[in-house]
Amino acid sequence: MHWKNEKYDQFQKQEAERMKVIQNAESIYKGLWDAIQSNVREAKTASIFLKPNGAPLHHTISLNTLELKIDLSEDKHSIVTSSDSGKVQLHLIVRSEDEPVSLEHQGKSVTYTEAARLVMEPFLFSGSSPYALKA
């Protein structure tokens, strides 16, 4: 019966991590949104006028007729962004019991500032953006 105890302990650890992510998801989303808004303000100084809008967990940024959507997933385990330039998915993870929940992109931890750039750069400088860099 020892194996059952080990499996149950693993289950409890996973459940604790899942709950930790859920409990911190909204504040992490807000931290990312704050970093994105900082990018919006910086863009304005370069005469790139972006219009932020939306609800607390579902925001948009408009540039002319283009739209960037930034959403906290229903299960609260990822933040997904989408625009005509593609999607970016940021996972909310617990690296260890002692550490806070963090953002991860393609297997690497990212700060709010790094995540905001991952989201904003393709929106502003690729796809149908008037500022798209040509290859």
N, C-alpha and C positions, 0 to 999 in steps of 0.2 A: 504493500500500500504506500510505500515511500514515494513512488513515482507520482501518485495522485496528489500528494502534498506539494511536490515540486511544481506540478502543472497548475495547481490552484494558486500557489504563490506567484507564478508567472502571470496568471490571469489577473490577480489582484494588482500586480505592478502595472500591467497594461491599462487596467481600468483607472488606476490612480493617475497615470500619465494622461489618459484621455480626458479625465475630469479637469486636470490642471490646464490643459490646452483650452478646453471649453471655457473655464473660468477666466482665462486671460485673453481670449480671442478678441473681444471688443476693444480692450485697451491697446492691444498690438495693432489692430486695424486703425485705431485713432492715431497712434504713433506714426504709422506709415502715411496716413492721410495728412498729418501735420508736415511731414517731410515733403510730400508731394506739393502741398500748398506753398511751401518755401520755394520750390522749383517754379511754381506758377508766378510768384512774386518776382523771382530773378528773371524769368522770361520777359516779364513786362518791361524791365529795365533795358532789354535788348529789342524792344518794340515788337515782341511776340505776344499778342494779346489772347490769353486763354480764359475761358469762362468755366469756373467750377460750379457744380450744382449737385443736387441729390439729397438723399436721406442719410441718416447716420451710418448705415452699414452698406450703402449702395450709392456710390458717387459717380459722377461723370465729369469729364472735362471736354469742353468743345473748342475746336479751332476751325473757324469758318463752318463748313458743313460736316467736318469730321468729328467723331466722338470716341473718347476713351472711357470705357466702363471699368470701374474698380469695385469688386464685390467680395464680401466675406461669404464663403460657401455655407450652405445650409448646415452642414455638420460641424462648422466652425474650425475645421482643420486646415483650411487653406484660404488664401486671398487670390482671386483670379482677376486678371485684367485682360481686356480685349479691345482691339481697334482694327482698322483695316490693315494695319501692319503686322497683325498676329496676336497671339496670346502669351501672357506671362503668368506662370503659376508659382506662388510663393507658399511653401508649406510651413505650418506652425508645428514646431517639434520640441520635445524635451530631450536634451542631450544626456542629462543625468539627473538623478533625484534632487541633487543640491543646487542645480542651475535653474534659472528662470526659463520660461518658454521663449523660444527664439524663432526668427524667420530663417528659412532655408530655401536656396534656389540651386537646382541641379546638384544637390548633395553637399553644398557649402553654406555655412552660416553667413548671413548678410546683415548689415546694420540697416536701420531705417533709411539713412542717406543713400547707401548702396542700392537698396531695394527701390527707392524712388527713382534713381537713375535708370535701373533696369526697366522700369515701367515707362518713364517719360522719354527716354532717348529714342526708342523705335517709333513712338507716336509722333514725335516732333521731326525726326530726321530720316524717315523712310516711308514706304507706302505712298499714299496720295497727298501727303503733307506738302504744302507749298515750300517748305524748307528741306524737302527730301534731298539727300546727297545722291548724286548720280554715280553709278559704278564706272 
